[in-house]
Amino acid sequence: MTKRAIDRRSFLGTTAAGLALSPAIASRTAASEPSELPGPVGQAKGIHPGRVVWVHDPEAIDWQGPDDGCWWEDHHANQQCIHGMMARAVCSLTGGATVTEAWDKLFRHLNQSRGKGDVGLKPGEKMVIKPNWVGMIYREGNVDPATYRFIRRENYMNTAPQMIVALLGQLTGAGVRQEDITVCDTLAYLVHEYHQPLARAFPAVRYEDYAGQFGRVQVQMSNVPLYWSCRPQVEAQDFVPTCFAEADYVVNFANLKAHMGSGVTLCAKNHYGSLVRWPVQKGYYDMHPPCFSKQAGVYRSLVDLMGHEHLGGKTVLHLIDGLFSGLHPKDPVPSKMKTSPFNNDWPCSLLASQDPVAIDSVGLDFLQAEWQDYPRQGGVDDYLREAALAYDPPSGTFYDPNHAEPTQRLASLGVHEHWNNPQDKQYSRNRGAAEGIELVALTKT
């Protein structure tokens, strides 16, 4: 057992209350092995079904750590390199010869899948980008609400502003007007340190956050409900934010992070910040127990977020910012990754997919290869099995987050499996099968 694993476990004593961790996890003394599957489950999604593109470029980041300033400063994050990573990702994902062609393919594929026909982007259609800015959550004391500046944890592993700039550049180049794009994390204070480079490059984009100060727009709740498929008796009904309800497309831009409660936090859990309330806010349904459960074959609230017609149902692209990684909420700064090809350096990676289950499956495999504790705990991939088999899940849940009463079961939300090993990183389609995940690796060493 490594010293790092021991240190992380000892930290539970000061953090468990905030995470509502189970006693089983607090007392665990040995990491479990990653889950095994007999083969892929679910129905692969995408132009190239089940494809996940992984771009790795060590030149994206030149940062020595906290003594070297902040990783998001322009001289540490190579914007041109990150532009290139984003371009390679969308072109390889779709087969487009150019970024503009790739986005046209993405828009057309989503519209076909939701019965709108073979149509691309129309003038005036709106888009939401959902980053993971959990390091700026209003309740955590990391940001001064009076100044919108970091107080602490300024090097936390949030979705990088440089990644958002690269994405905005692609979208506006593909014909999306700046004023039709909203960047929103409902629970965050969008600090000046992130807002300034975004607004400098794209001043007409709408930036929504929790408080709406300093020129940001305060996020509002729509009248579009989200229903939890476990049908809880609660005082307060959940509604999706207005920007999501009015959007035609969503880009889910998560982070590559381990998590002390759920094991990992990737694209599915990024939607915790797609509701206008704290996950355990009094009166509302408590999302933590079904997310943190260490059992298999149980109801998973993440499936409802993935399957809601105004959240996962509008998502045209799933992205995972892997420039940095770390453990939430313990790590105030990123951790270097030991596994190949990172070799004790920052992961400097980007994952992209049209399949929400496949991209989280790949992200999970990367994290299980690196971390010996939390990403390997029991039940960590149960939400992926439930999502892949949403029409007939192991839990027996009637997943339907779109109706007050169980009316229309969700179809499979994507395909789930694990790679063969951390060295080869091969999935079923990489080995010639007609089903499963295909990992396209675009790596520099």
C-alpha positions as CSV (number, residue, x, y, z in Angstrom):
1,M,0.0,0.0,0.0
2,T,1.4,3.4,-1.0
3,K,2.0,6.3,1.3
4,R,-0.3,8.4,-1.0
5,A,-3.1,5.9,-0.5
6,I,-2.7,5.9,3.3
7,D,-2.6,9.7,3.4
8,R,-5.8,9.9,1.4
9,R,-7.6,7.5,3.7
10,S,-6.5,9.3,6.8
11,F,-7.9,12.5,5.3
12,L,-11.4,11.0,5.4
13,G,-11.7,11.8,9.1
14,T,-11.9,15.5,8.3
15,T,-13.9,15.3,5.1
16,A,-16.4,12.5,5.5
17,A,-19.1,14.7,7.0
18,G,-19.1,17.0,4.0
19,L,-19.3,14.1,1.6
20,A,-21.7,11.9,3.5
21,L,-19.4,9.0,3.1
22,S,-20.5,5.6,4.3
23,P,-18.8,3.9,7.3
24,A,-17.6,1.1,5.0
25,I,-15.5,3.5,3.0
26,A,-14.2,5.3,6.1
27,S,-12.9,2.0,7.5
28,R,-11.7,0.4,4.3
29,T,-8.1,-0.8,4.5
30,A,-7.5,-2.3,1.1
31,A,-8.4,-1.2,-2.5
32,S,-10.6,-3.4,-4.6
33,E,-9.7,-4.5,-8.1
34,P,-11.4,-2.7,-11.0
35,S,-14.7,-4.3,-12.0
36,E,-14.7,-6.9,-14.7
37,L,-17.3,-7.2,-17.5
38,P,-17.8,-10.2,-19.8
39,G,-18.0,-7.7,-22.7
40,P,-19.6,-4.4,-23.7
41,V,-23.1,-3.6,-22.5
42,G,-25.5,-1.1,-24.0
43,Q,-25.8,0.5,-27.4
44,A,-22.9,2.6,-28.7
45,K,-23.7,6.1,-29.8
46,G,-22.1,8.4,-32.3
47,I,-21.2,8.8,-36.0
48,H,-18.6,6.2,-35.3
49,P,-20.5,4.3,-32.5
50,G,-18.7,4.1,-29.2
51,R,-15.7,6.2,-30.4
52,V,-13.7,8.1,-27.8
53,V,-10.8,10.2,-28.9
54,W,-7.9,10.8,-26.5
55,V,-5.5,13.6,-27.4
56,H,-2.3,13.7,-25.3
57,D,0.2,16.6,-25.8
58,P,2.8,17.2,-23.1
59,E,3.6,20.7,-24.7
60,A,0.2,21.9,-23.6
61,I,1.4,22.8,-20.1
62,D,4.6,24.3,-18.8
63,W,4.1,24.6,-15.1
64,Q,6.3,23.3,-12.3
65,G,3.8,23.5,-9.5
66,P,2.4,26.0,-7.0
67,D,5.8,27.7,-6.5
68,D,5.6,28.5,-10.2
69,G,2.5,30.7,-10.1
70,C,-0.9,29.5,-11.3
71,W,-1.3,26.8,-14.0
72,W,-4.0,28.9,-15.8
73,E,-1.7,31.8,-16.4
74,D,-1.1,32.4,-20.1
75,H,2.6,31.6,-19.9
76,H,1.9,28.2,-18.4
77,A,-0.9,27.0,-20.6
78,N,-0.1,26.9,-24.3
79,Q,-3.2,28.2,-26.0
80,Q,-2.1,27.4,-29.5
81,C,-1.3,23.8,-28.5
82,I,-4.7,23.5,-26.8
83,H,-6.4,24.8,-30.0
84,G,-4.6,22.0,-31.8
85,M,-5.7,19.4,-29.3
86,M,-9.3,20.4,-29.7
87,A,-9.1,20.4,-33.5
88,R,-7.6,16.9,-33.6
89,A,-10.3,15.7,-31.2
90,V,-13.4,16.8,-33.1
91,C,-11.9,15.9,-36.5
92,S,-10.9,12.4,-35.4
93,L,-14.2,11.9,-33.6
94,T,-16.3,12.7,-36.6
95,G,-14.1,12.0,-39.6
96,G,-14.4,15.7,-40.7
97,A,-11.5,17.1,-42.8
98,T,-11.8,20.4,-41.1
99,V,-13.1,21.7,-37.7
100,T,-16.1,23.4,-39.5
101,E,-17.0,20.1,-41.2
102,A,-16.6,18.2,-38.0
103,W,-19.1,20.5,-36.2
104,D,-21.6,20.3,-39.1
105,K,-21.4,16.5,-38.7
106,L,-22.0,16.7,-34.9
107,F,-25.0,19.0,-35.3
108,R,-26.5,16.9,-38.0
109,H,-26.0,13.6,-36.1
110,L,-27.7,14.9,-33.0
111,N,-30.6,16.3,-34.9
112,Q,-31.1,13.1,-36.7
113,S,-30.9,11.1,-33.5
114,R,-33.7,13.2,-32.0
115,G,-36.0,13.1,-35.0
116,K,-35.3,16.5,-36.5
117,G,-33.9,15.2,-39.8
118,D,-30.5,15.7,-41.5
119,V,-30.2,19.3,-40.6
120,G,-27.2,21.3,-39.4
121,L,-27.0,24.4,-37.3
122,K,-29.7,27.0,-37.9
123,P,-29.2,30.7,-37.4
124,G,-30.1,31.8,-33.9
125,E,-30.0,28.4,-32.3
126,K,-28.6,28.5,-28.8
127,M,-25.9,26.6,-27.0
128,V,-24.8,26.0,-23.4
129,I,-21.3,25.0,-22.4
130,K,-21.3,23.3,-19.0
131,P,-17.8,23.4,-17.5
132,N,-16.9,21.8,-14.2
133,W,-15.9,24.7,-11.9
134,V,-16.5,23.0,-8.6
135,G,-13.4,24.7,-7.3
136,M,-15.4,28.0,-7.4
137,I,-18.5,26.7,-5.7
138,Y,-20.2,29.5,-3.7
139,R,-20.4,27.4,-0.5
140,E,-16.7,26.4,-0.2
141,G,-15.0,29.7,0.7
142,N,-12.5,29.5,-2.1
143,V,-13.7,32.7,-3.8
144,D,-14.4,36.1,-2.2
145,P,-17.9,37.0,-3.2
146,A,-17.2,40.7,-2.7
147,T,-14.3,40.7,-5.1
148,Y,-14.8,37.6,-7.3
149,R,-11.1,36.7,-6.7
150,F,-9.7,33.4,-5.5
151,I,-9.0,33.2,-1.7
152,R,-7.5,29.8,-1.9
153,R,-7.4,26.7,-4.1
154,E,-6.5,28.9,-7.0
155,N,-4.7,25.9,-8.6
156,Y,-7.6,23.5,-8.3
157,M,-8.5,21.2,-11.2
158,N,-11.3,23.2,-12.8
159,T,-12.1,23.1,-16.5
160,A,-9.4,25.3,-17.9
161,P,-10.3,28.7,-19.4
162,Q,-7.9,27.9,-22.3
163,M,-10.0,24.8,-23.1
164,I,-13.1,26.9,-23.1
165,V,-11.5,29.5,-25.4
166,A,-10.5,26.7,-27.8
167,L,-14.1,25.4,-27.8
168,L,-15.6,28.9,-28.3
169,G,-13.2,29.5,-31.2
170,Q,-14.5,26.3,-32.9
171,L,-18.1,27.0,-32.3
172,T,-18.0,30.6,-33.5
173,G,-16.0,29.4,-36.5
174,A,-18.7,26.9,-37.2
175,G,-21.4,29.6,-37.3
176,V,-22.7,29.8,-33.7
177,R,-23.0,33.5,-32.8
178,Q,-21.3,34.6,-29.6
179,E,-24.6,36.0,-28.2
180,D,-26.2,32.6,-28.7
181,I,-23.7,30.8,-26.5
182,T,-23.9,30.6,-22.7
183,V,-21.1,29.3,-20.5
184,C,-22.7,28.2,-17.2
185,D,-21.9,26.4,-14.0
186,T,-24.9,27.1,-11.7
187,L,-23.1,26.8,-8.4
188,A,-19.9,28.7,-9.1
189,Y,-18.7,32.2,-8.8
190,L,-17.0,32.8,-12.1
191,V,-13.8,34.4,-10.9
192,H,-12.1,37.3,-12.7
193,E,-9.0,35.1,-13.2
194,Y,-11.1,32.8,-15.5
195,H,-13.6,35.4,-16.8
196,Q,-11.0,37.9,-18.1
197,P,-9.4,35.7,-20.7
198,L,-12.8,34.4,-21.8
199,A,-14.4,37.8,-22.1
200,R,-11.3,39.2,-23.8
201,A,-11.5,36.7,-26.6
202,F,-15.3,36.3,-26.7
203,P,-17.0,39.4,-25.2
204,A,-20.5,38.8,-26.5
205,V,-20.8,35.3,-25.0
206,R,-23.2,35.1,-22.0
207,Y,-21.4,34.0,-18.8
208,E,-23.9,32.8,-16.2
209,D,-23.0,31.9,-12.6
210,Y,-24.5,31.6,-9.1
211,A,-24.5,35.3,-8.1
212,G,-24.4,37.3,-11.4
213,Q,-22.0,39.9,-10.2
214,F,-19.4,42.0,-12.1
215,G,-21.1,41.6,-15.5
216,R,-21.9,37.9,-15.2
217,V,-25.6,36.9,-15.5
218,Q,-27.2,35.2,-12.5
219,V,-28.5,31.8,-13.4
220,Q,-32.3,31.4,-13.3
221,M,-34.6,28.4,-12.9
222,S,-37.0,27.5,-15.7
223,N,-40.4,25.9,-15.4
224,V,-39.1,22.6,-17.0
225,P,-39.1,19.9,-14.4
226,L,-36.7,17.1,-13.8
227,Y,-38.1,14.0,-12.0
228,W,-36.1,11.5,-10.1
229,S,-36.9,8.0,-11.2
230,C,-36.8,6.7,-7.6
231,R,-39.9,8.9,-7.2
232,P,-39.0,10.4,-3.8
233,Q,-41.4,12.3,-1.6
234,V,-39.8,15.8,-1.4
235,E,-40.8,19.3,-0.6
236,A,-39.1,21.0,-3.5
237,Q,-39.4,20.1,-7.2
238,D,-36.2,20.3,-9.4
239,F,-36.3,22.4,-12.5
240,V,-33.5,22.8,-15.1
241,P,-31.9,26.2,-15.5
242,T,-33.5,28.5,-18.1
243,C,-30.3,28.6,-20.2
244,F,-30.5,24.8,-20.6
245,A,-34.3,24.8,-21.2
246,E,-33.9,27.4,-24.0
247,A,-30.8,25.9,-25.6
248,D,-30.8,23.7,-28.7
249,Y,-27.4,22.2,-27.9
250,V,-25.2,21.4,-24.9
251,V,-21.5,20.7,-24.6
252,N,-20.6,18.9,-21.4
253,F,-17.1,19.8,-20.5
254,A,-16.0,17.8,-17.4
255,N,-12.7,17.1,-15.7
256,L,-10.5,14.0,-15.2
257,K,-10.7,13.6,-11.4
258,A,-11.0,11.0,-8.8
259,H,-13.6,11.6,-6.0
260,M,-13.6,10.6,-2.4
261,G,-17.4,9.9,-2.4
262,S,-18.3,8.6,-5.9
263,G,-14.9,7.3,-6.9
264,V,-14.7,9.5,-10.0
265,T,-16.3,12.7,-11.2
266,L,-16.6,12.8,-15.0
267,C,-19.3,13.9,-17.5
268,A,-22.3,12.4,-15.7
269,K,-21.5,14.0,-12.4
270,N,-20.7,17.3,-14.1
271,H,-24.5,17.7,-14.2
272,Y,-24.5,18.3,-10.5
273,G,-23.8,21.8,-11.5
274,S,-26.7,21.8,-14.1
275,L,-29.3,22.3,-11.4
276,V,-29.9,25.6,-9.6
277,R,-29.4,24.2,-6.1
278,W,-26.9,22.5,-3.8
279,P,-26.9,18.7,-4.3
280,V,-28.0,18.1,-0.6
281,Q,-30.0,21.3,-0.3
282,K,-32.8,21.0,2.3
283,G,-36.2,20.2,0.8
284,Y,-34.8,18.8,-2.4
285,Y,-33.9,15.3,-3.3
286,D,-30.5,14.4,-1.9
287,M,-28.4,13.3,-4.9
288,H,-25.5,12.0,-2.8
289,P,-26.6,8.6,-1.5
290,P,-27.4,7.1,-4.9
291,C,-24.2,8.6,-6.3
292,F,-22.0,7.5,-3.5
293,S,-23.5,4.0,-2.9
294,K,-20.9,1.2,-2.9
295,Q,-23.4,-1.4,-4.0
296,A,-24.2,-2.7,-7.5
297,G,-27.5,-2.8,-9.2
298,V,-29.0,0.2,-7.4
299,Y,-30.8,3.3,-8.6
300,R,-28.4,6.0,-9.8
301,S,-29.5,9.6,-9.9
302,L,-26.7,10.3,-12.5
303,V,-28.7,8.3,-15.1
304,D,-31.6,10.7,-14.7
305,L,-29.3,13.7,-15.3
306,M,-27.7,11.9,-18.3
307,G,-31.1,11.0,-19.7
308,H,-33.1,14.2,-19.2
309,E,-34.2,15.7,-22.5
310,H,-32.8,19.1,-21.7
311,L,-29.5,18.0,-20.3
312,G,-28.0,14.8,-21.8
313,G,-30.7,14.8,-24.5
314,K,-29.4,18.0,-26.0
315,T,-25.7,17.2,-25.6
316,V,-23.9,17.4,-28.9
317,L,-20.4,16.7,-27.5
318,H,-18.9,15.3,-24.3
319,L,-15.5,16.5,-23.4
320,I,-13.1,15.7,-20.5
321,D,-10.4,18.2,-19.7
322,G,-7.4,16.1,-18.7
323,L,-4.8,18.8,-18.6
324,F,-4.6,18.0,-14.9
325,S,-6.0,15.4,-12.6
326,G,-6.4,15.0,-8.8
327,L,-8.6,13.9,-6.0
328,H,-11.7,15.8,-5.1
329,P,-12.2,17.4,-2.6
330,K,-8.8,16.7,-0.9
331,D,-6.3,17.9,-3.4
332,P,-6.0,21.7,-3.6
333,V,-3.5,21.3,-6.5
334,P,-3.2,18.7,-9.3
335,S,-1.4,15.4,-9.0
336,K,1.0,14.2,-11.6
337,M,0.2,10.9,-13.1
338,K,2.6,8.0,-12.9
339,T,1.2,5.7,-15.6
340,S,2.4,5.6,-19.2
341,P,2.6,7.8,-21.2
342,F,2.4,10.5,-18.5
343,N,5.4,9.1,-16.6
344,N,5.2,11.3,-13.5
345,D,4.0,14.4,-15.4
346,W,0.8,16.3,-15.9
347,P,-1.6,14.2,-18.0
348,C,-2.0,17.0,-20.6
349,S,-4.9,15.2,-22.2
350,L,-8.4,15.8,-23.8
351,L,-11.1,13.2,-24.2
352,A,-14.0,13.6,-26.6
353,S,-17.0,11.5,-27.5
354,Q,-20.6,11.6,-28.6
355,D,-21.3,8.7,-26.3
356,P,-21.7,9.8,-22.7
357,V,-21.3,6.3,-21.3
358,A,-18.2,5.4,-23.4
359,I,-16.3,8.6,-22.5
360,D,-16.9,8.1,-18.7
361,S,-15.9,4.4,-19.1
362,V,-12.6,5.5,-20.6
363,G,-12.1,8.2,-18.0
364,L,-12.7,5.7,-15.3
365,D,-10.2,3.3,-16.7
366,F,-7.5,6.0,-16.7
367,L,-8.3,6.9,-13.1
368,Q,-8.4,3.2,-12.0
369,A,-5.0,2.7,-13.6
370,E,-3.5,5.6,-11.7
371,W,-5.2,5.5,-8.3
372,Q,-5.2,2.6,-6.0
373,D,-8.1,3.6,-3.8
374,Y,-11.2,5.7,-4.5
375,P,-11.7,5.0,-8.2
376,R,-11.5,1.2,-7.4
377,Q,-14.1,1.2,-4.6
378,G,-17.2,-0.9,-4.9
379,G,-20.0,0.3,-7.2
380,V,-17.9,2.9,-8.9
381,D,-19.0,1.9,-12.4
382,D,-22.6,1.0,-11.5
383,Y,-24.0,4.2,-12.9
384,L,-22.4,3.3,-16.2
385,R,-24.1,-0.1,-16.3
386,E,-27.4,1.4,-15.3
387,A,-27.1,4.1,-18.0
388,A,-26.0,1.5,-20.7
389,L,-28.9,-0.7,-19.8
390,A,-31.4,2.1,-18.9
391,Y,-34.2,0.4,-20.7
392,D,-33.8,-2.7,-18.5
393,P,-31.2,-1.8,-15.8
394,P,-29.9,-4.2,-13.2
395,S,-31.6,-2.2,-10.4
396,G,-35.0,-2.7,-12.0
397,T,-35.5,1.1,-12.0
398,F,-38.0,2.6,-14.5
399,Y,-35.7,5.4,-15.6
400,D,-37.9,8.3,-16.8
401,P,-36.7,11.8,-15.6
402,N,-39.0,13.5,-18.1
403,H,-42.4,12.7,-16.7
404,A,-44.1,13.0,-13.3
405,E,-45.1,9.4,-13.4
406,P,-43.2,6.5,-15.1
407,T,-44.3,6.9,-18.7
408,Q,-41.5,6.3,-21.2
409,R,-38.4,4.4,-20.3
410,L,-35.0,5.8,-21.3
411,A,-33.3,3.9,-24.1
412,S,-29.7,2.8,-23.7
413,L,-27.6,5.9,-23.1
414,G,-24.4,4.4,-24.5
415,V,-21.9,1.6,-24.3
416,H,-19.9,0.5,-21.3
417,E,-16.9,-1.8,-20.9
418,H,-13.4,-1.7,-19.5
419,W,-10.1,-1.7,-21.5
420,N,-8.0,-4.9,-21.7
421,N,-5.1,-3.4,-19.7
422,P,-3.5,-0.1,-18.9
423,Q,-0.6,-0.7,-21.3
424,D,-2.5,-1.5,-24.5
425,K,-5.7,0.5,-23.7
426,Q,-7.7,-1.5,-26.1
427,Y,-11.5,-2.0,-26.2
428,S,-13.7,-4.3,-28.1
429,R,-13.8,-2.3,-31.4
430,N,-10.0,-1.8,-31.2
431,R,-9.7,-5.6,-31.3
432,G,-12.0,-5.9,-34.4
433,A,-15.4,-6.5,-32.7
434,A,-18.6,-4.9,-34.1
435,E,-19.7,-3.7,-30.7
436,G,-18.3,-1.8,-27.7
437,I,-15.9,1.2,-27.4
438,E,-13.2,2.3,-29.8
439,L,-10.4,4.4,-28.3
440,V,-8.6,6.6,-30.8
441,A,-5.3,7.6,-29.2
442,L,-3.6,10.7,-30.6
443,T,-0.5,10.9,-28.4
444,K,2.8,12.7,-28.2
445,T,5.7,11.4,-26.1
